[in-house]
Amino acid sequence: MSFSSLGLSAPLVRAVETQHYTSPYPIQQQAIPAMLQGKDILGLAQTGSGKTASYVLPILEVLQRKAPTQNRAVPILVLVPTRELAMQVAQVLQSFAADLPRQVKSMAVFGGVSVNPQMMKLHGTDVLIATPGRLLDLVDRKALQLSEVEVLVLDEADKMLHLGFKEEMEKIFALLPARRQNVLFSATLHEEVAFLVADMLHNPIKIKIEEEAVVPELINQMAYQVAAERKGPLLRYLIKQHDMQQVLVFASSIRTANNVVGKLVKNGIEAAAFHGDKSQGARTEALRRFKAGNVRVLVATDLAARGIDIKFLPHVINYELPRSPKDYVHRIGRTGRAETSGEALSLISPDEEHHFKVIQKKMGKRVPMTPTDDIDLARF
């Protein structure tokens, strides 16, 4: 199945191809046509299933047929539980929208930073990605209006409830127009999510994607216990001591990826960053140099790494763990291909140990853990 068969126009299909998506994930196959038809959707899917693109792409398609927003009445609202997810969704949307005929203004708003710059930029926003608390703060300051929202997306609804946003979400629902399209994604459908389904959705299309966790047997997995401040030196130690010549390193944020690259280069290890803040040309050139052996280490974020396909990649290192077990499997699955063994290493700080146990349980495989307190990293 192709993206063009899902009802997306030629410019958007080209945008998808530019981002190296070859074929739609199962959730995208079902959600994209349903959203384009204006139907409500209940999607049960884990992180890493491709759900972000499953609502971002039809949103962009619909906006191509509409005039740009001229005021502070936002037509598309995406609610998310965390700053990190807000930034990730905004990055996905902007990467697809970059070369579309009708420019789309999108913005992510969240707490923990000054509200004033967000207020100043809100005018004319087509798609607003927001955490509930900051959204209500902006409404209270009369920086935006929710009375004309046409599409409401709740991404990771279960996490929003776990983080105590139920009261805020009820306040937001009261500010929205009754007639709107509603899309709800959740990893689970426990009782606490059921009230959202009852309040939001009208005859929804139900989509359930079962999580898979198949780990290729040719991957040799190892983990290292390390204090967070020793991760950088340990990474450089492992690369040098084991003479790794082609290493794909995963970081959880653009900022961390840039910092890791800077320290690697400073210590004489040729490295490049591969993430959404880099232009398509810069990412293509970094990948070309990495494949050619001119760059020893490529440091990537999960989102950008969709474009990385290397047949005989020997080493993958998790500098930080991903949010879901499925993302972990996707990461390490980039080695051990084409009947060639590969090595996947993870640097585990104390606050990541519980999450790593969850990943191993979901994966059905125990990963040996090596302490590193006795390793002298002073020279690295």
Secondary structure, DSSP 8 states (H G I E B T S, - for coil): --SGGGT--HHHHHHHHHTT--S--HHHHHHHHHHHTT--EEEE--TTSSHHHHHHHHHHHHHTTS----SSB-SEEEE-SSHHHHHHHHHHHHHHHTT-SS---EEEE-SSS-HHHHHHH-TT-SEEEE-HHHHHHHHHTTS-B-TT--EEEESSHHHHHHTT-HHHHHHHHHHS-SS-EEEEEES---HHHHHHHHHH-SS-EEEE--------TTEEEEEEE--GGGHHHHHHHHHHHTT-SSEEEE-SSHHHHHHHHHHHHHTT--EEEESTTS-HHHHHHHHHHHHHTS-SEEEE-TTGGGG---TT--EEEESS--SSHHHHHHHHTTSS-TT--EEEEEEE-GGGHHHHHHHHHHHT----EEE-TTS--TT-
